[in-house]
Amino acid sequence: MRGASGSILASCGGTFPEPGRGVAYPFVESPNKTPTSGREIDVVVVHTMEIAERPDAAAICARWFATPASQVSAHFCVDAARVIQCVREKDVAWHARGGNAASVGVELAGFARQTAKEWDDSYSTAVLNRASAVVADVCGRRRIPVRWLSPDDLVAGRRGITGHAEVSKAYRKSDHWDPGPGFPVQSFLDRVRRAQAAEA
Ligand SMILES: [Zn+2]
């Protein structure tokens, strides 16, 4: 990803309130999506951007998704400081081949190779907190259970939260393994539950 400097928010298309409690994030629209007039969402897929822990990671990721040639996108990009939305929830983002149709994709700043210890540093802690609030909101509005789905769960059509790695194993259309074996699944789910409890 070249050309990382500068603010893409200057060309931001404005905010788009999702239905429900009127959440709005800065919206940097990606052309890499399949529009629908509305769809069932069963799964939230967690990714790592493979972008370093830097203050503008979400903006860099959003700019990549805004590039037609990238042919990829996700609904939300999250770094330690902000959330940027790139695809409306009703539209299908191109983030996890085989598992896109009924899912929402959330990209976290960081790398799949991060160790558990690296996920525990101050930057990643901020990313996890911010991302868990996004996921809590989506799950709350869509009545998606806060549980981690295995590849078998996905194939069985269960609803919940999972990683790109699990989608890859379930549908065998990708070899992506993010957010990686060091990703703190249980603590992330706990954060999502706490965010929902705080909201309630
Ligand atoms: Zn991914």
Residues whose N, C-alpha, C, O or C-beta is under 5 A from the ligand:
A	BS01	ZN	H47 T48 H95 H164 H176 D178
